[in-house]
Amino acid sequence: MMMSDDVLYKKSSIGRLEELKNLAPESYEAYLNVNNKALASETLTAKQKELIAVAVAHTTGCAYCIELHIANVKEQEASKEEVTEAIMVATTLKAGAALAHSVNSLNAYDEKGQDELYKGAYFERLREFADINGESVQAFMAFDKQVMDEGRLTVKEKELVAVAVAHTTGCAYCIHVHTKGAKKAGASFKEISEAIMVATTLNAGSALAHGINALNAYDR
C-alpha cells in the first residue's frame, strides 16, 4: 500500500492493522484481550470508560484512537456536550502537568541540589510561581476550576477522567491531587483502577496504531 510522502495519516490506513496482526499474531491478540477487558463494563459503565478513552486519546494525540473512540462513545449514547467536557478535562490536565512541573524548575533554578526530584512538599512552591506569573496562573486556575466543576459529567466522573489522563502525562503531582479528588468525590479504588486501566490500554493502543505509519514509511 503506497501513500504520498506528504500524507502521513489517512482514515483508510487503519485497515493495515490486520497486517500488524499477521506479523505479530500472539502479541496482537494479547493486546486485544487487555483492551477488551479494560473497556468492558464493570464498576464503571462502558460509556464512562469510553469517555475516559476519548480524553486519553486527546492526550496521546493519536488520530486513529480519536476516530475509534468517538465512534464507540456515540454508540454508548454519550452526548456531544459530555464528550466535550471529557476533552476539556484532558486539556486542563495536560496544561496542568506543565504548570505543576514549575516547582521542579524553581528547585533547579535555585540549585537546591535535592536528590529527590518529586516530593509532596515541593508542590508548595507553586505559590511562588503564581507570585511571579500572577495573572497567567490565576487565569489557568479559573479555567481549571470551571472545567472540573459539575456539568453534564459529575465531579466524580471528571476526577476519574483526570486520574486516567494524569497517568498518561506521567505527572506525579497530578496523580496525587486527582486520586485524592476522585476519592473525595466518592470513587472507590476499584473505579480508580478501572480508569487507570483505560489509560493503560489507550497508551498501548496509540503505540500500536502508529505501527500503521511505520508500515507506510517502510513501504515507501
N, C-alpha and C positions, 0 to 999 in steps of 0.2 A: 504494500500500500504506500504510494508515493504522495507527498504533500509539497506544496510550495514552501520554499525556505522561509517565506515571510509569515506563514500561518503556523502558529505553534499549538493552538487549541481549536478543535472543531468538535461539535457535539457528536458527530458521526464516528469520531475516533474511539468512543467508548467501546465500540464493538471489538476493539483489539484486546480487550481484557481476556477474551477467550483464548487468544494466543499465549498470554501470560499464564493462564490456567494450564494450557497444554505443555508449556515449557517447565513449569514447576508445580505439577498437579497436587502433590501431597501438602506442600506449604500453602498453596492457594486454598485448598479445601479446609485446612486447619484454620486459616484466617476467617473463612466464611462461617465456620462453626462459632468462633468467638463473636463475630459481628452479629450473627443471627440471635445469639443468646443475649448479647449486650443490649440489643434494640427491642427485644421481645417484652411484652407487657408483664411486669412483675408487681412490685410495690408501687413503682411509677408506671403510669399508663404508657402505651405505645405513643400516644400523642405527645405527652410530656417529654419522652425520650427523643422524639423526632424534633421537637422544638429545641432541645439541647443540642442535637446533632446539627441543626441549621446554624445555631450560634457558633458552634465549634468550627464548622466548615468555613465560616467567615473569618475565623481566627487563623486557620491554616492557609486560607486563601486558595483552596482547591476548587476550581471552576466546575469540575466534574461532580464533586461532592455536593456543591450548592445545588446544581441541577437535580441530582438524585434525591436529596433530602427535602427540597422544596416540593417535588412531586409526591414524596412519601407523606409529608406533613399535610398536604392538601387532601390526600386520601384519608387522613385521620380527622378531617374536617376542622382543621385549625383555620382561623380567620387571618386575613392579611394583617390586621391590627396585632394579633397575637404574635405572628411571625416577626413583624417589625419590632415589637417590644423585645423579643429574644435577641434580635440582631443588635439592638441598641445596648443591651446588656453586654454583648460581646465587644461592642465599640468602647464602652466606658471601661471595661476590664482590660482591654488591650492598651488603651491610653493610660489607665491607672497603673499598670505594671511598669511602664516607663517612668511615671511620676514617683512611684514607690522606690524605685532604684536610685532616686536622687539622694537618698540617705547614704547609699554606698559611695556616691560621688563626693558628698561632703566629707565622709571619712577619708577617702583617697586624697582629696584636695588638701585637707588639714594634716595629712601624713601622720595619722594616728597610729598606724602600724599594727592594728589588731590582726591576729591570725584568724579569728572567727569573722568570716565575711557576712554571715547572717546571724543576727541576734534580735530578739524581740525588742530589746531596749533601743536599738538603732532607729526604730520607726518613729521615736520621739523627735528625731532630727527633722522630720517632715515639717514641723512648725518653723524651724529655721529657714528651710527652703521657701515656705509660704511667706515669711517675712521679707525675703529677698525678691520674690516674684509675686507680690501680693495679689494684684488684680487678675493675673492669669490663673493662679492657683485657686482663687476664690471662684472664678468663672467655671473652672473644671469641677470643683466641689459642688457647685449649684447644679451643674449638668448631671453629675453622678447621682446626687440625691433625687433629682427628678426622674431619672431612669430607673432607679431602684425602688421608688415608691410604688405602691399597688396600682395597677391599671387593669388591663384585660387579663394580665397574668398576676397571680398573687405574689406577695413578697417572698413567700416560701419558694414558689416556682422560680422567681428571678434569682434568688440566692443559690438555688441548685444549678441554674444555668451558669451563674458566676463561679461556683466551685469548679464546674467542669472546664470552663474557659481558663480559669487560673491554673489548672493542671496542664493546659495546653501552652500557656505563655511561660509556665515554669517560674512564676513569681511566688516565692516563699511567703512574703508578706500578705499577698492577696489570698493565698490558700488559707493562711491563718485567720485572716479577717472574715472571709466569706464562709468558711466552715463554721465558725462561731455564729455568724449571721444566720446561716441555714438552721443551725441548732436552735437559736433563739426564736426563729420563725416556726418551729415545730417539726422540723425534718428529723427523722431517725437516721442513725448512721447507715442503716440498710439503704435508705433512699439516697443518701450522700454517696455511698459506694456505687450504687447503680449509675448515678450521674457521672462519676469518675470513670466507670467502665465505658460509658458512651464516648467520653473524651478519648479514652484509650483506643477504642476501635476506629474512631474518626481520624485520629493521628496516624494510625497504621494504614487506614484506608486511603488517606491522602498520599502517603508514600507509594502505595500500590497503584493508585490511579495515575500517578506521574510516571509509572512504568510505561504507560502508553506513549508518553513523549520520548522516553528512551528508545522504544521500538521505532518511532518515527525518525528520530535522529540517526539511529543505527542504519536504517534503510535508505537514507538519503545519499 
